[in-house]
Amino acid sequence: MTQEPETVAVVGGTGDQGFGLALRWAKAGRHVLIGSRVRARAEEAAAKVKAAVGNSARVEGSENADVVARATLVVLSVPFEAQIATLKAVRTAWRPGQILVDLTVPLEASFGGSPTRVLKVWAGSAAEQAAQHVPENISVVGAFHNIGAHALQEIQHEVECDVIVCGDNAEARGRVRPWVEAIPGCRYVDGGKLENARIVESLTALLIGINRRYKVPGAGLRITGLPH
């Protein structure tokens, strides 16, 4: 199957954060493929995106393996407990040169604990764990961890959050930049090596706690002192 240039697959695009990213990218005119284990759910989510953005939106829904095979950029937006199983299910769909953007955060809530606490992961981070479950010719990047689903889905407003992008391949990090900047209000921040995702992922738990204490839906991060 031929990959389509400038196409993003959102695996787990029926979930809150994945759906929010699909909305934003569809509104920006990008070609978005929403993936799910169940094709009908993905097609339903795609229809909801069109209803929100307009019928001209370039968005489709299909099974996870199908959307992975067709996209140049693959975004994984699933709960931590589903990460490995999802990656194993699509393993044969990958093609050389693709980039996996992992959004997974290992929160205790995945196993009945607190959403403001982070689990220890043997690999170091969820992003590093993801890298262990894709072919070696796939570059893995961690990004979009700190943007709440509410902020993404409120498409009439800008998102007040920088996006820290971590990955061992500098070119792969750079290829994610246009997708960050396609979301109004978001700024790309180069986070360096993939191991730095350990820090970025943990900030999500901090932001959830801030949301609770201040009774707001979408606290975000801004890095000061950077050139514009």
N, C-alpha and C positions, 0 to 999 in steps of 0.2 A: 504494500500500500504506500502511495506517495505522500510524503509529508508536505503540508501546506505552509508556505512562508508566512511569518508574522501571525501565526495562529496560536492561541493559548488553549490548553486543555485544563479545566479545573476539575480534578478528581476529588469527589466529595463536594461538588458544586451544588448539591441539594441542601447542604448544611448552612447554617447562618452566615459564617464568615466567607465560605466559598461562594455562596450565592451573592453576597455583597460585592465581592471582587468581580464576579461575572457581570453584575449590574453596571459597575463602574466602567469596566472595559468595553462592554457593549455600547454604553452611552458615548464612549470616546471613539466609537467607530471601528473597534478592533473585532476580529473574527474570534468568537468564543465558542468552545466546545465544552458543554457541561457533562461530566461523567457521574455515573452512579452504578451500583451493583445491579440495579433494576432499571432497565431501559425506560420504562414508562414513567418512573419518577424523574429521570433526567429530562425527558421530553416535557413533562409538566413544568419543571423549573424553567426550561427554555421559553415556554409559553408565557410564564409569569414575567420573565425578563422583557419579552417583547411587549407585554401589556404595560409595563412600567416605562419603557424607553421608547417604544414605537415599533411598528411592524417592519420598519426598514432595518432594524437591528440584525446584525449578522451573528446569530446565535443558534446553536443546535444542541440537542441532547441525545446521548447514546450511552452504551455500556462503557465502563472504565477502560477496558483494553482497547476498544475501538478509538476512543478519543486520544489515548496515549499514542497510538500508532500514527495518528494524523497530524499531531502538533509539533512545533519546534520547541515550545516552552510548555512544560508540564508542571502545574501547581498541585501540590498535595495538601488538601485541607480536610483532614479527617481527625477524629479523636485519637489520642495517643494509643489507646488500647487496640485500635484498628490499624495502626500504621503498618506494622510488619505484614499482617495478613493481606492488606490491600496491595502492598508492593509485590508480594509474592504472586498475587493473582494476575498482575499485569507484566510480569517479568519478561515474557516472550514478545511483548509488543514494542519494546524499546528499539530505537534505531541509533546508530552512531551519530554523535554531534548534538543530541538533544540535551536539554538542561532540565533538571528537576529542581523546583523551588519548594522547599519543605516549610510548611507553616506550623508544624506540630509543636505543641507545648506539653511537656510531661507533668501535668498537674495531678495532684492527689485525687481530684474529683473524678478522674477516669476510673478510679477503683473505690469510689464511695467516700473519699476523704474530702479535705478542704480545697476549694479552688484557689486559695491564696497561698498554697504551699506547693513546692516543686519536688517531684520525685527524683531520686538519684538514678541515673541511667549508666549502665556499664560502659557504653560507648563514649560517654562524656556529655552528650546532648542528643536530643531527638534527631537533629539534622545529621549528626555523625552516625547515628544508628541507621538512618535512611540510606546513607552512603554505603553501608554494608550490605544492603539488600537490592542494589541495582547493579547492572553490568558495569565493568570498569571504564567503558568508553562513554559513560554518562556523567556529566559534571553535576555536582550537587551544591545547591546554594540554600542558605537559610534566610528567609525574609518575611516581611509582613506579620511578624509575630505580635506586634504591639498595637495594631489597629483593631479596634473593637468592631464587631459585626454591626452594631447600631449605627456607628459613624459611617460605615461603608454603605449601608442600605438607605441612609438619608441622602439620596442623590441630588436633592435640591440644595444641599449645603456642601461646602468644601470640607475636607478631612484635615483636622489640625494635628498632624502627626508626621514626624520624620520616619523613614523606613531604613533601618540598618540592615545592610546586605552582607552576609558572611559567606565565604567560599574559598577553597584553596586555589581555584583557577580565576585569576584576575579578569581574563576575558569573559568568562561566564558571569562574573559579578557585573561587569559592564553591560552585558547583554540584557540584564534585568532592568537596567536604569530606565529605558523608555517606557516600560510597563509601570514603573513607580510613578514617573512623571505624567503618565496618562490620567492619573487620578488627581483631580484638582485639590490643591492644598498639601499634597505629599511631596517630600523632598528626599532624594536619594542620598544616603550616607554610606560610604564604603566602610564596612565593618571589618575588613581584613579576613584572616583565615577562618576556616569553618569551625575550628575549636572555639572561636569567640561567640558562636551561637549559644554556648553554655550560659554566658552572661545575658545575652539578649532574650533568650527564652525565659530566664528567671524573672526578668523585668515585667513579663506579662502578669505573673502572680502578684507583683507589687502593684501594678495598675488596677487589677481587679479589687484589691484591698482598698485602694484610693477611691475607686468608684463607689464602693460600699460606704465608706466613711463620709464621703461628701455627697452621697446620694445623686450621682451623675451617671449617665450611661456610657460615656466614652472618653475617659481621660487618655491623653496621648503624650508622646515624648517630643521635645524639640532639643536639638543639639546646638548650643550657641557658639559663637566665635568662628564659624566656618565662612569661607568666601561665598558670595552669592553667585 
